[in-house]
């Protein structure tokens, strides 16, 4: 998880430090936590020779002795090393200030200081290898290997380092050979030549996520097929009546209670991971019922999500993917060696994406795509751009496709809002229609061929269609959203001057209109409208 966060941070900001942390994290796993067969070990002890942190901590004197006066002082300044220690008399190396700040304090060039710090780090690494290393738990757990496969796959996709793809492929093959039964079921763990225990929901969910990411990075179609099989096993053996998933399968050893994962903890909740795997696979296969199944998982924990949204980050990631829909990119090129087009694609931060490889026409999205020359076929919400043949053109194409993001949501996932008046514009009539006893949805019918003002609500919809109907759903997930939006709408109504008509399902009709038509801006979790900054979800357009 740490490596993936830093890889995404590097994509979004192009900060070299984020790339460095991701590379060092992945290299550590390959160097010290990988079995000869290709699986990844579970854990490393914190203590050696009866002392916690002895292998990893340093004294000020040790560092000065290995590096010398000048290099030692600079190393200590950058990594927060103190003569008295920063933790129980010893020093844990960390970075309290940015490189350029330390360089300014020392009066040296930042680039030169970076090179010197790297040389010092290598010297101390070699010195540390002389110490007694901590013990390693050599058990290989299916779920944690799925996490690592995903991280390594992303490492290759973003950075192009082939050692990461090779390691991810080896691990996937290891899981297939040692942790998968003839019926396609997962075992929980492997140790000393023996696999043990039935797989839990997290094993299936993380392996499905890892294999799907591995296919998107490396293009091996067998990984996609295995991910599809695991998603099917999740639906078949872990489903609960309310739409969520149990931690154990229906044929697991009998327990007093079949446990359900709730909030995220030290690692994301298994139900949230399973929901994300479902909506991602639905995008690959074009199966609406699979996307709906993923949203049912969110419905099953809807009340808890509204109360403690911060504890359901993985669920919200799945919700965002399902709402916005992914940028769909079919890559007509060989995975290795990477072409300039694929290198250009790796530079773009696309949190919601669906990548398919045209080298295998078995994938539903790749069928019919010509592969006689390298090209990227990019689509968003059913709108497709011309094939991208030059790497320099990709940025403009992706930016243009972002304008076609449509947020689609099943009404039952939304928070019930009992007494809201929907805002309107001169170019739209809003028909309020109840879709259930606890839910209201608005429909907008656009009559204009092209909006007269750039900030018009009509500008969100395709301007070439003279009439179309879109469903606008209030996607509130917490009380703060509802309170803020209600407060804004109350104050906005007092400033209205024009009076287009909207009708409610009740016996009375009212006429309301805002004095200002909102300007839409794209945000990570939805479309935000200024000045109110509350999200709206569009569907059916």
C-alpha positions in Angstrom: 0.0 0.0 0.0 2.8 2.4 0.8 4.5 1.9 -2.5 1.2 2.4 -4.5 0.5 5.7 -2.6 4.0 7.0 -3.5 3.7 5.9 -7.1 0.4 7.7 -7.5 1.9 10.8 -5.7 4.8 10.7 -8.2 2.4 10.5 -11.1 0.3 13.4 -9.8 3.2 15.7 -8.9 6.3 14.4 -10.7 8.2 14.9 -7.4 11.5 12.8 -7.5 11.3 12.1 -3.8 8.0 10.1 -4.2 9.6 8.0 -6.9 12.6 7.4 -4.7 10.5 6.2 -1.8 8.5 3.9 -4.0 11.6 2.4 -5.6 13.3 1.8 -2.2 10.2 0.2 -0.8 9.8 -2.2 -3.7 13.5 -3.0 -3.8 13.5 -3.8 -0.1 10.7 -6.4 -0.6 12.5 -8.0 -3.6 15.8 -8.1 -1.7 14.7 -9.3 1.8 11.1 -10.5 1.6 10.9 -12.7 -1.4 11.1 -16.5 -1.3 13.2 -18.5 -3.8 9.9 -19.8 -5.4 8.7 -16.2 -6.0 6.2 -15.7 -3.2 6.5 -12.9 -0.7 7.0 -13.5 3.0 4.7 -12.2 5.7 6.8 -10.2 8.2 10.1 -9.4 9.7 10.9 -9.1 13.4 11.4 -5.7 15.0 14.0 -7.0 17.5 17.4 -8.7 17.2 19.5 -10.2 20.0 16.7 -9.2 22.5 16.8 -5.5 21.6 14.0 -3.8 19.7 15.2 -1.8 16.7 18.9 -2.8 17.1 19.3 -3.8 13.5 17.8 -0.6 12.1 18.8 2.1 14.6 22.0 4.1 14.7 24.0 6.1 17.3 25.5 9.4 16.3 29.0 8.0 17.0 28.4 5.1 14.6 27.4 7.3 11.8 30.3 9.7 12.3 32.7 6.8 12.4 31.5 5.3 9.2 31.1 8.5 7.2 33.7 10.9 8.6 33.2 14.5 9.9 31.8 16.4 6.9 29.7 13.7 5.3 28.5 12.5 8.7 27.3 16.0 9.8 25.4 16.4 6.5 23.9 13.0 6.8 22.8 13.6 10.4 21.3 17.0 9.4 19.2 15.5 6.7 18.0 12.3 8.5 17.3 13.9 11.9 20.1 12.2 13.8 20.9 13.7 17.3 23.8 13.0 19.6 21.4 12.1 22.4 19.2 10.0 20.0 15.7 10.6 18.8 14.2 7.4 20.1 15.2 5.6 23.3 18.8 6.8 23.1 19.3 5.7 19.5 18.3 7.3 16.2 15.6 6.2 13.8 16.5 7.7 10.4 13.8 9.9 9.0 13.5 13.1 6.9 12.2 16.1 8.9 13.0 18.7 6.2 13.1 18.8 2.4 16.5 18.4 0.7 16.6 22.0 -0.5 15.9 23.3 3.0 18.8 21.3 4.5 21.1 22.3 1.6 20.3 26.0 2.3 21.1 25.6 6.0 24.4 23.9 5.2 25.2 26.3 2.5 25.7 23.7 -0.2 24.2 22.9 -3.6 21.0 20.7 -3.2 21.9 18.4 -6.2 25.4 17.8 -4.8 24.0 17.1 -1.4 21.6 14.6 -2.8 24.4 12.7 -4.5 26.5 12.8 -1.3 23.6 11.5 0.8 23.1 8.6 -1.6 26.8 7.6 -1.3 26.6 7.8 2.5 23.4 5.7 2.6 25.1 3.0 0.6 28.1 3.0 3.0 25.8 2.6 6.0 23.8 -0.1 4.3 26.9 -2.1 3.8 27.9 -1.5 7.4 24.4 -2.6 8.6 24.7 -5.9 6.7 27.4 -6.9 9.2 24.8 -6.9 12.0 22.7 -9.9 13.0 19.6 -9.6 10.8 16.1 -9.9 12.3 14.2 -13.2 11.8 11.7 -13.4 8.9 8.3 -15.1 9.0 8.5 -17.1 5.8 4.8 -17.9 5.6 3.3 -16.8 2.3 -0.2 -15.4 2.6 -2.4 -15.2 -0.4 -4.0 -11.8 0.4 -0.7 -10.1 1.1 0.8 -11.5 -2.1 -2.1 -10.0 -4.0 -1.2 -6.6 -2.5 2.4 -7.0 -3.4 1.6 -8.2 -7.0 -0.5 -5.0 -7.4 2.2 -2.8 -6.1 4.9 -4.3 -8.3 2.6 -4.2 -11.3 2.0 -0.5 -10.7 5.8 0.0 -10.2 6.4 -1.4 -13.7 3.4 0.5 -15.2 4.5 3.9 -13.8 8.3 3.6 -13.8 9.0 1.0 -16.5 11.3 -1.0 -14.3 11.1 -4.5 -15.7 12.4 -6.2 -12.5 9.1 -5.3 -10.9 7.0 -6.9 -13.7 9.2 -10.0 -13.6 8.7 -10.3 -9.8 5.0 -9.8 -10.1 4.6 -12.4 -12.8 6.7 -14.9 -10.7 4.5 -14.3 -7.6 1.3 -14.7 -9.6 2.6 -18.0 -11.0 3.6 -19.1 -7.5 0.1 -18.4 -6.2 -1.4 -20.3 -9.1 0.8 -23.3 -8.5 0.9 -23.5 -4.7 -2.1 -21.6 -3.4 -4.8 -22.5 -5.9 -6.7 -25.8 -6.0 -7.8 -27.7 -9.1 -11.3 -26.2 -8.7 -9.9 -22.6 -8.8 -10.3 -22.0 -5.0 -7.6 -20.2 -3.0 -5.8 -21.5 0.0 -4.9 -19.1 2.8 -1.2 -19.6 3.2 1.9 -21.6 2.2 4.8 -22.5 4.4 7.6 -25.2 4.1 6.1 -26.8 1.0 2.5 -27.1 2.3 -0.5 -24.9 1.6 -3.0 -24.6 4.5 -6.5 -23.3 5.3 -9.3 -22.1 3.1 -9.0 -18.7 1.5 -10.9 -15.8 3.2 -12.6 -13.0 1.4 -9.5 -10.8 1.5 -7.5 -13.5 -0.2 -9.8 -13.6 -3.1 -10.4 -9.8 -3.3 -6.7 -8.8 -3.1 -5.6 -11.5 -5.6 -8.3 -10.4 -8.0 -7.2 -6.8 -7.6 -3.5 -7.8 -8.0 -4.1 -10.0 -11.1 -6.2 -7.3 -12.7 -3.5 -4.7 -12.2 -0.9 -7.1 -13.4 -2.9 -7.6 -16.7 -3.2 -3.9 -17.1 0.5 -3.4 -16.6 1.9 -6.4 -18.4 -0.7 -7.5 -20.9 -0.7 -11.3 -20.0 -4.3 -12.3 -20.7 -4.2 -15.4 -18.4 -3.9 -13.0 -15.5 -7.1 -11.3 -16.6 -8.9 -14.6 -16.9 -7.8 -15.7 -13.4 -8.9 -12.4 -11.9 -12.3 -12.9 -13.6 -12.5 -16.4 -12.1 -11.7 -15.1 -8.6 -14.4 -12.4 -8.8 -16.9 -15.1 -9.8 -15.9 -17.1 -6.8 -16.4 -14.1 -4.5 -20.0 -13.7 -5.7 -20.6 -17.5 -5.5 -19.2 -18.3 -2.1 -19.1 -15.1 0.0 -22.4 -13.2 -0.7 -24.6 -12.1 2.2 -28.4 -11.4 1.9 -28.0 -7.7 2.3 -25.6 -7.3 -0.6 -22.4 -7.4 1.3 -19.9 -10.2 1.7 -18.9 -12.5 4.6 -15.2 -13.0 5.5 -15.6 -16.8 5.2 -17.0 -18.8 2.3 -20.2 -20.8 2.4 -18.3 -24.1 2.6 -15.7 -22.9 5.2 -15.5 -24.8 8.5 -18.5 -24.1 10.6 -18.1 -21.1 12.9 -20.4 -19.6 15.6 -20.7 -16.4 13.6 -19.7 -15.6 10.0 -17.8 -12.4 10.4 -18.2 -9.4 8.2 -15.4 -6.8 7.7 -16.4 -3.2 8.4 -14.2 -0.2 8.5 -10.7 0.0 7.1 -8.0 -0.8 9.6 -4.2 -1.4 9.2 -5.2 -2.6 5.8 -8.4 -1.8 3.7 -11.5 -3.7 4.6 -12.0 -6.9 2.5 -15.5 -5.9 1.5 -14.3 -2.6 0.1 -11.5 -4.4 -1.8 -14.1 -6.8 -3.2 -16.4 -4.0 -4.2 -13.6 -2.3 -6.1 -12.6 -5.5 -7.8 -16.2 -6.0 -8.9 -16.7 -2.5 -10.4 -13.3 -2.7 -12.1 -14.1 -6.0 -13.6 -17.5 -4.7 -14.7 -15.7 -2.0 -16.6 -13.5 -4.5 -18.4 -16.4 -6.8 -19.3 -19.1 -4.2 -19.9 -21.4 -5.9 -17.5 -23.9 -3.6 -15.8 -25.1 -6.3 -13.3 -21.6 -6.7 -12.0 -21.2 -3.0 -11.4 -24.6 -3.1 -9.6 -23.4 -6.0 -7.4 -20.4 -3.9 -6.4 -22.6 -1.0 -5.5 -24.8 -3.3 -3.4 -21.8 -3.8 -1.2 -21.7 -0.1 -0.5 -25.5 -0.1 0.2 -24.9 -2.8 2.9 -22.7 -0.4 4.9 -24.4 2.8 3.8 -25.4 3.8 7.3 -22.0 3.3 8.8 -20.4 5.1 5.9 -22.5 8.2 6.5 -21.5 8.2 10.2 -17.8 7.6 9.8 -16.9 8.2 6.2 -13.1 8.4 7.0 -13.2 4.7 8.0 -14.5 3.6 4.6 -11.9 4.9 2.2 -11.7 1.7 0.1 -15.4 1.7 -0.2 -15.4 5.3 -1.3 -12.7 4.5 -3.8 -15.0 1.9 -5.3 -17.9 4.4 -5.2 -15.9 7.0 -7.1 -14.8 4.5 -9.7 -18.4 3.4 -10.2 -19.8 6.9 -10.3 -17.3 8.6 -12.7 -16.6 5.5 -14.8 -13.0 4.8 -15.9 -11.0 6.3 -18.7 -10.9 3.3 -21.1 -7.6 2.9 -23.0 -7.0 0.0 -25.4 -3.3 -0.3 -26.0 -2.4 -1.6 -29.4 1.3 -2.3 -28.8 3.4 -5.0 -27.3 3.9 -4.8 -23.5 7.7 -5.1 -23.8 9.7 -3.3 -24.9 7.5 -0.3 -24.1 6.7 2.1 -26.9 6.8 5.9 -26.5 3.0 5.8 -26.4 3.0 3.5 -23.4 5.7 5.6 -21.7 3.6 8.7 -22.2 0.5 7.0 -20.8 2.5 6.1 -17.7 3.1 9.8 -16.9 -0.6 10.5 -16.5 -2.3 10.1 -13.1 -5.5 8.2 -13.9 -7.0 7.0 -10.7 -10.1 5.6 -12.5 -8.8 3.7 -15.5 -9.5 0.6 -17.5 -6.5 -0.6 -19.6 -6.8 -3.3 -22.1 -4.2 -4.7 -24.5 -4.9 -5.1 -28.2 -2.2 -7.8 -28.4 -5.0 -10.2 -27.2 -8.3 -9.8 -29.1 -10.0 -12.0 -26.5 -10.6 -8.9 -24.3 -14.0 -7.5 -25.0 -12.7 -3.9 -25.3 -9.9 -4.9 -27.7 -12.1 -6.7 -30.2 -12.0 -5.1 -33.7 -9.2 -2.7 -32.9 -6.6 -2.7 -35.6 -3.1 -3.5 -34.3 -1.0 -3.0 -37.4 0.7 0.0 -35.8 1.1 1.3 -32.2 -2.0 3.3 -31.1 -4.0 4.1 -28.1 -7.8 4.1 -28.3 -9.2 6.3 -25.5 -12.8 6.6 -24.4 -14.8 8.1 -21.5 -18.5 7.5 -20.7 -19.1 6.2 -24.2 -17.3 9.1 -25.9 -14.3 8.0 -27.9 -11.4 10.1 -29.3 -9.5 9.5 -32.5 -6.8 6.9 -32.2 -3.7 8.4 -30.6 -0.6 7.7 -32.7 1.8 10.3 -31.3 2.9 10.4 -27.7 2.7 14.3 -27.7 -1.0 14.2 -28.5 -2.1 12.0 -25.5 -2.3 14.8 -22.9 -4.7 16.8 -25.0 -6.9 13.8 -25.7 -7.2 12.8 -22.1 -7.9 16.4 -21.0 -10.7 16.6 -23.6 -12.2 13.3 -22.5 -12.5 14.5 -18.9 -15.2 16.9 -20.1 -17.4 13.9 -20.8 -17.3 12.4 -17.3 -20.9 11.5 -16.3 -21.6 10.5 -12.8 -24.1 7.6 -12.6 -25.5 6.2 -9.5 -28.4 3.9 -8.5 -30.9 5.8 -6.5 -30.9 3.4 -3.6 -27.3 4.1 -2.8 -28.0 7.8 -2.1 -28.8 9.3 1.2 -32.5 10.0 1.7 -33.3 13.7 1.5 -36.9 14.5 2.2 -37.5 18.1 1.5 -35.2 19.6 -1.1 -36.0 22.0 -3.9 -33.8 21.2 -6.9 -32.1 24.2 -8.6 -33.0 25.0 -12.2 -31.8 27.1 -15.1 -33.6 28.8 -18.0 -32.6 26.0 -20.4 -33.8 23.1 -18.2 -37.0 21.9 -16.6 -36.6 19.8 -13.5 -39.3 17.1 -12.9 -39.1 15.8 -9.4 -40.0 12.2 -9.2 -40.0 9.9 -6.2 -38.2 6.6 -6.8 -39.1 5.2 -3.4 -40.4 6.0 0.0 -37.0 7.3 1.2 -35.4 8.6 -2.0 -36.0 11.4 -4.5 -34.4 11.8 -7.9 -34.6 14.7 -10.3 -34.6 14.5 -14.1 -33.5 17.3 -16.4 -34.8 17.6 -19.9 -32.6 19.8 -22.1 -34.3 21.7 -24.9 -31.5 23.7 -26.2 -29.2 22.6 -29.1 -26.2 24.4 -27.6 -25.9 26.4 -24.4 -25.9 30.1 -24.9 -23.6 30.7 -21.9 -20.4 28.7 -21.2 -21.3 28.3 -17.5 -24.8 26.9 -18.3 -25.8 23.6 -16.9 -26.4 22.5 -20.5 -22.6 22.7 -21.1 -22.2 19.5 -19.1 -24.3 17.6 -21.6 -23.2 16.8 -25.2 -24.1 19.9 -27.2 -24.9 18.0 -30.4 -28.0 16.3 -29.0 -31.1 18.5 -29.2 -33.1 16.7 -26.5 -32.0 14.3 -23.9 -32.9 13.3 -20.4 -30.4 13.0 -17.5 -31.0 11.9 -14.0 -29.5 14.2 -11.4 -28.9 12.4 -8.1 -27.8 14.1 -4.9 -24.9 11.9 -3.8 -24.6 12.9 -0.1 -22.6 10.6 2.1 -22.5 12.5 5.3 -24.5 14.9 7.5 -22.0 17.7 6.8 -22.8 17.5 3.1 -26.5 17.7 3.7 -26.3 20.6 6.1 -24.0 22.6 3.9 -26.1 22.0 0.8 -29.4 22.8 2.6 -27.9 26.0 4.0 -26.7 27.1 0.6 -30.0 26.4 -1.1 -31.9 28.3 1.5 -29.8 31.4 1.0 -29.8 31.1 -2.8 -33.5 31.0 -3.1 -33.8 34.5 -1.5 -31.7 35.9 -4.4 -33.7 34.4 -7.3 -35.2 36.7 -9.9 -36.2 34.5 -12.9 -38.9 31.9 -12.6 -38.6 28.8 -14.8 -41.1 26.1 -13.6 -40.4 22.8 -12.0 -43.1 20.3 -11.0 -43.2 18.0 -8.0 -45.0 14.7 -7.7 -47.3 16.3 -5.1 -50.5 18.3 -5.7 -48.7 21.7 -5.8 -46.2 23.2 -8.3 -43.8 26.0 -7.5 -41.7 28.3 -9.7 -38.1 29.0 -8.7 -34.9 29.9 -10.4 -31.4 30.9 -9.4 -29.8 34.2 -10.4 -26.5 32.5 -11.2 -26.0 29.4 -13.2 -23.3 27.3 -11.7 -20.0 26.6 -13.3 -19.0 22.9 -13.2 -15.5 21.8 -12.2 -14.1 18.2 -12.1 -13.0 16.9 -8.7 -11.7 13.5 -7.6 -15.0 12.4 -5.8 -17.5 14.1 -8.1 -18.5 17.2 -10.0 -18.4 20.2 -7.8 -20.5 23.3 -8.6 -19.3 26.7 -7.5 -20.1 28.6 -5.4 -22.0 25.9 -3.5 -19.4 23.1 -3.9 -21.8 20.3 -3.5 -21.6 17.2 -5.8 -24.2 16.1 -8.3 -24.3 12.8 -10.0 -25.4 12.6 -13.6 -26.8 9.4 -15.2 -28.8 8.3 -18.2 -27.6 11.1 -20.5 
